[in-house]
């Protein structure tokens, strides 16, 4: 047997995943789970064969250019790959993979939680209880929005969007969606397809974002598009923070054009725009869409399956570059 391949693991992973890494590779673990700077990552990569990063590491063109020639693969512990400059990786001959499929159920659960939490003012209620400020009940107290029977607009009808739509049907919600292309009727299950995003925005009571962050989707929900939404809409984002123009959404939340927002992802997280914390009509979570034991294990195993294939000379199942 030859020597084991050296893999730089940028964040703390589930124990089952780290055990498999120890068995099959020579892993360099991040013992205190801090976010590596670009310089740290480049230094650690010296002599390594692969990186196993998360979305918290920003591998832009400069970082890719600084990686040693020994790096053959970047096996992401994430579905989204907007943190990696794919063209720069291609130009270096570095294979890039992600972990699709395994996050769909967990992400859909969070989307539904965000929807309900925002609509029913859950964060406000929690604060009242904890601060001992709940004084009485009245018919006018903590009145929110009922989502049962409303119209859910889904932007991005991929795996997570499809599962979210299925869950929403349990609330008898009507499903409308915008996607790069229409999905087959058997997957649509009666959902209404909007070729143009603008017509979807005007049709929904709840808007849920499930598309990837790309140069064309950055600030997808901006002031102009927010004006097309029905007054009192609820906006949910469990995809990527870059999809939303923070200033525009916060202004809409203050004006009431958007009744409430449920957000699990943010620009510049964890240093999010402070305006969100000042608004009562926001339900905020710290990017925990995939944070179940089952899903995090599955993500790690999927990343390692990709590495196993690459170093065995096979095409990895989840190659994105």
Buried (B, 14 or more C-beta within 10 A) or exposed (E): EEEBBBBBBBBBBBEEBBEBBEEBBEBBBBEEEEBBEBEBBBEBBEEBBBBBBBBBBBBEEEBBEBBEEEBBBBBBBBBBBBBBBBEBBEEBEBBBBBBBBBBBBBBBBBBBBBBBBBBBBBBBBEEBEEEEEEEEEEEEEEEBBEBEEBBBBBBBBBBBBBBBBEBBBEBEBBBBBBBEEBBEEEEBEEBBBBEEBEBBBEBBBBBBBBBBBBEEBBBBBBBEBBEBBBEEBBBBBBBBBBBBBBEBBBBBBEEEBBBBBBBBBBBEBEEBBEBBEEBEBBBBBEBBBBEBEEBBBBBBBBBBBBBBBBBEEEEBEBBBB
